[in-house]
Amino acid sequence: MHFAEVPRPRLRCQAVRLLARLFLILLLASTCLHSAAADAPRPNVVFILADDLGIGNVGCYGADRDRTPRLDQLASGGIRFTRSFTASLCGPSRALIMSGRYAFRNGATNQDACTQLDPSEIRLPRLFKNAGYATACVGKWGQLPGDPGDHGFDDWLCFKGSGVYLNQPGERPERYEVHGEERELKNGEYMPEICQQRVLQFIARHRQQPFFVYYPMSAVHGDLMPVPGADGGSGDLMQQNIAFMDRQVGQLVDELERLNLRNNTLLIFMGDNGTGKGQADRSTIGGRPISGAKGSMLEGGGLVPLIVSWPARCPQGKVCSDLVDSTDFIPTFAALCGGEVSSPTPLDGQSLAPLLQGQAHQPRRWVFNQLARSWYVRNANWKLNEKNELYDMSMAPFEEPLITTDSEAAASARSALKQVLAQLNPGAGVVDQGDGSGRHASKTKKKKAKP
């Protein structure tokens, strides 16, 4: 029988069956795609926090004196943020990261206050722990209360001071803790290497499950010391220590590659505050010094390098000028890793998850920064502080002139930023009880007692 001779009812039945079959195929394909997305492995997360490293110390930010080829490579394979802010001293900065809340809410307005932080404010490790991640903290912890294990870290090695590198002749050996057990640094041992090996061992041990590593480094906090085995070359200790730190980042990336973990590991590299004052003058970009440094409410106090790389999802080679502050990490990790943030009090961060995956997102309109009894709110072009002083930030990070007579644009910016400060109302929050500097009572590192 020729096709033309098939009765019409039979043709209609065949057409119906064909359409039904096609619909079923499309439905199955859609279900499989949805299931694949739902079952996509959650990323491992490695959060590296450098100490006293500003944008003027990183090659891809334009640093004149310092070379960071492995960090530059990380940035070329991910996102480099040019307007990332945190508190301008290490303790308050770490409290922001751990709590997702501003200082007038969490109480960490100065270095001493950070050690009195309510344990319930330390949400970051608990978020990962509750999401089923293996968790580790390796490095500096002394500005925060208790031990890392008190807050949801499975594995920890920590030291309580800053700038711990080597024992110094004639002085008491440096100390650190492993799961609450105090240990002495042996002569000839190098704390950055001990920390690095701990991180690499943890990753290798937990490579079959999602893991979170919080890695607050020694580098490059003073007092700087020569790197063991350095082959001479530069007598600039800052340059030498930055180069070693950069190699450690590269070694970590290489190990993730070797273990076939790199593609689905979200790696974050960030400075905990701006460049230390003793190194600020040398840390120029294009021959120009940054306005302000560590401990300052000027731009260079809280503006820090932030590089994010996640080969499986992150856009490559992106330079992002969106405003970011360090309260944003907790909501970002909650969105990406499936964790829940249990908090009866408001969080201040905004999730960066869409941005990190190359999706459409709503950027922050402003960031808030505080140290002691000083604070400011900043948008893309203007900054307003607690004294109602308005600064033009169009030439940042090199200049930020005080506005003495408002133009129409300045008046509009002042009004908008005043509304933000009125909404936040930091003056009605936790009041700083320190001397106003945000630092310890003694600004110099105490001399270790001889044994």
N, C-alpha and C positions, 0 to 999 in steps of 0.2 A: 504494500500500500504506500502510495506517495504521501509525503507530509501534508500536502494540500488536502488529502482525502480524509485526514483524521477528524472525527466528529468534534464539534466545538466544545461540548461539555468536557471531553477528555483533555483538550487543550487547556481549558480553564483549571482543571484539577492539577495538571502538571505545573502550571504557572504558580498556583497557590502553594504546592509542595516546594517549588524552587524558592519562592519568597520566604517561606517558613524556614527552609534550610539556611538561607542567607542570613536571616534574622538571628537564628541560633548561633551561627558562626560569629557574627558581630557581637552578640551577647557574651559568648565564651571569651572572645578576644578582649572585650572590655573588662570582664571579670578577672582575667589573667593579669592584665596591666595593672588593675587596681590592687590585686593581691601582691604583685611584685613590688609595687610602691609601698604597700603597707608592710611587706616583709623585708624591705631594704634594710641592711644592717645599720644600726646606729653608729655614729662616728666615735672612734676613740678620740680623746681630747688630751693634748699636752699643752699646758699653759706655762710658758717661760716668762718669768718676771725678772728683768735685769735691774740692778740697783744703781741709782744715780746716773742713769744713761739718758741723755737728752737727744733731741733730733740732730743737734750739731755734732754728734758722735757716731752717726751711722751713714755709711757711704751713699746709699740710695736716697737719702734725704739731702745730699749735697755737702756732706762734711768735708772740710778742707784738709784736715790732718789725718783722719782715721779711715782705714780701709776695712770694709766688712764684706768680702766677696760672698760668703755663704748666706748672710742676711739679705744681701742684694739679690742673690739667686732665689731665695725664698719669696721675696717681694715680686720678682718677675714671674713667679708661678702662682701668685695669689693677689691679694689686695693690700695696698699700702695706704694707710689713712694719714691725712695731713692735718686733721683737726681733732685729735684724740686727746682728751683731758682727764686728769685725775687730781687728787689733792697733792700739794707741793712738798709734803714730807711723807716718809715711808710708812709710818704707823697709820695715820689717817687714810692714806691711799689704800693700804691693805684692808682696812676696815670697810672702805667703800666696795672693794672687790668682793669681800666675803659676805657682806650684808645686803648689797644692792640698795642701800639707803644712805641719804646724805647725813653729814655729821650732826646737824641740829636735831636729827631724829635718832641716830644710833649712839650719840654721845661721844664719839671719837673725834673730838675737836682739837686735841693736841696729843703729843707723843705719849705722855704719861696716862692720859685718859683711855688710850687704846687698850692698855693692859687690864682696865676695869670694864671692858666691853661686856655687856650681858651675853652670856653664852648662846642665848637663843638668837642673837643677831648673826651668828656665824652659820649662814645657810648654805654656802656653796658646796662644801663636801657632803652635807646631808642630802642635797639635791641629787648628786650622783649616786650616793650610797642607796638612797631609796629607789633609784631607777635601775638598780642591779649592777652597777659598775664596780669594778675593783678600783680602789682609790689609794693614792700615795701622795705624801707631802715630803719634799726633799729640799732642805735649804733653810733659809732664815725664817724664824717664827717668833722671835722674842717680843715683838710689839703687840702680840695677841695673847689672850688669856689661856691658861692651861697648856696642855700638850695637843698636838694635832689629833691624836687618837681620841681625845675627849669629844671631838666634833664630827666624827664620821670618816676619818682616814684609817684605812686598814694597815697601811705600812707608812712608817715615817722615820726620817733621819733629820734632825734639826739642830741648829745652833741658835743661841739666844742673843748674840751680839750682832754687830755689823762689821763688814770688812774682815771676815775671818779667812785667812789664807794659810799662813805658816806659823809655827812657833818662832818666837824671837829669842835669841840667846839671852840668858840671864833673867828671863821673865817666866812667870807661871805658864804652863802649857795651856793652849786653847782647849776648850771643852765642847762636846756636843752630845746629843742624846739619840739613842736608837730604841724606840718603844719604851721610853722612860728610863732606860739604863744609861747612866752617865759614862761617857768615855773620854779619855784624854787623847788629843791629837799627838801622835808620835813625832819625834824629830825626823824631819825629812818627808813627812806626809804632807800632801797638799789638799786642803779642804775642797777646792773646786773639783779636783779629780775624784775624791771620795764620793762627792755628791753625784757627779756624772755617772760613775759606775753603779751607784745605787739605782739611779733612774733607768739605766740600760738593763740592769738585771730585773727590775720590776716589770718592764715592758716585755722582756723575753719570757718571763714566768707567766704572764697573764695574756699572752698573745691570742689565746683561744676564746677570750671573752672581752666585752667592752671594758676599757679602762680609762681612768682620769688621773693625770699626773699634774700636780701643782708644783712648780719648780722655781722657787724664788732664789736666785743665784747670789753668790758673794759679790761677783763682779758687777760694777766696777767701783764699789764703795771704798772710800779711803779708810785706813791708811794703806795706800797702794804699795805693793811689794813686787820685786822682780819675779817674773814667772820662771819656775824651775826649768832648766834645760833650754831656756830661750837662747837663740844663737846670736846674741849680741845685737848688732844692727842699731836699733833705736834705743837711745837713752831715755826716751819719753815713756815713763811708766804707764801713763794712761793709754798710750798707743799700744804698748806691749800687752796690757791686760785686756783691752778691747779685742785685739787680734786673737788672743787665746780664747776668749769668750765666743768669738765668731767661729773659731774652729770647733768648739764644743757643740755649738748649734749644728754645724755641718755633720759632725760625727753622729749626733742623735738622728738627723734626717737619714743619713746613710744606713744606720741600723734599722730604722723603720722600713727602708727600701729592702734591706737584706731579708727581713722577716716577712716581706710582702704585706706590710701593714700601712705603707705610706699613703696609698690611694684613698683609704677611708679613715685617715687620721686628720682631725682638725687641729692644726698646730698654730698657736698664738704666741707671738713674741711682742713684749711690751716693756716699756720703762716704768718704774714705780713712781718717779717724779722727774723733774728736770735735772740737768747736769749739776753736780755738786759745785758749790761756789768756788772752790779752789781750782776747778778745771774749766770754769765757764769762759774765761777770757780766751783760752786756746781753742774753744769748741765753736769755731765760726763756720758760716756757710757763705761761700762766695766772698770771703774776706770781711763779712759783716757779723758782729756779735748778735746773739739772740737777746731780746729784751727780757731781763730777769733770769733767775736761776732757782735752784732748789731752795725751798723755804720762802719764796717770794710770791706775792699775789700778782706779779706781772706775768706776761704771757709764758715766758720760759720756765716759770715755776711749775705749772700744771700741764703744759703741752708736752706730750711724750710720743716717742715712736710707737706705732702699732702696726704690725704686719700679721696678716691672717692668710693661711694657706690650707686648702683642703682639695686636693686634686680631683676627687670624685664629683665635687659640686661647685667649688669656688671659681669664679671668673679668674682668668690669668692675666697678669700684667696690668691690673686695674689700679689707678690712682684715684682715691676717693676723698673728696673735700667735705663730705657730710660731717656734721658735728656728732661726736661720740663722747660719752663719759663712762667711767668705769663702773657705774651702777648698771650699765647695760648688759653686763656679762650674764648675770643670773637669769633674767628673762630669755636671753638668747639661748643659753644652755638648756633651759627648761623646754623651749620650743623644739630644739634639735635632738635632744637626748631622751625625751619622754619623762623627765622628772617633774615632780610636783613641788611647788613652793608653798609650804605651809606657813602662812604669816597672817596674824590678826591685824598687823600694822601695814601701812601702805609701802609698797616698793616704789622706787623712783626711776628705775631703768626702763628702757624701751628696747624690745627685741630687735636684734640685727639679723635674725635668721633669714628673712627674705633677701636682704642685701647679700649675705654670704653665699646664697645659692643662685645669684644672678636674676632674682625675681623683682618685680615692681615693689616698691616699699615707700613708706612715708617717712622722710628724714626728720630728725629732731629739728625744732625751730630754735632751740637754745640749750645751753648747758649751764649748770650751776657749780660753783666752786667755793669751798670754805676752808679756812684755817683759823683756829681760835675764834676771835671775835670779828674777823674780817671775812667778807664774802663778796662775790659778784655773780651776775648772770650775764651771759654773753651769747649773742647771735652771730650771724656770719660777718657782720661789719661793725658791730658796736658792743661795748661792755659798760655795764652800770654797776657800781659797787654800793656797799652799805651806807656810804656817805653821800649818796646821790651824785657821785662824780661820774661823768660820762666820758668814755674814751673812744676815739676813732681807731678801729682795728683793721682798716683797709690795707695798712702797710705792715701788719703783723706777719711773721714773728719778730721783726726787727725794730719796729717803732709802734708806739701806741700813744699818740698825743692826747692830752687832756683837753676836752672841749670847754672853752670859757664862754663862748657865745653861741647859742643854739641856732643853727640854720633850720630851714623847714624840715630837712631830712633828719637832722639831729633831734629836733623836738619830737618828731614822730617816733624815732627810735627810743628816746627817753621815756615817752609815754607808754610804749609797748612793753619795755623792760620793767618799768615800775609796776605794771600790772602783774607781770610774772612774779616779781619779788613779793608783791602783796598777797598773791595766791599761795606762794610757798611759806611766807611769814616766818623766816628763820629766826627772827628775834624772839619769837614766842616759844621756840623749841628749847633744847638742852643748852644751858648757858655755860660757856667755857669758864673754867675756874683757874686756868693757868695765868701766866704773866702776859699773855697776849701774843707771844711769839710763836706759839704752837710747838715749841721745843721743850726739852727737859730743862730742869732748873740749871743744870751744868751743861753747857754746850760743848765741852771738850770731853773726849773719851777718857775715862778714868784709867790711870796707870795701874797695870796689874801688879799685885803684890808679889814680891819674890818668894819662892817657896822656902 
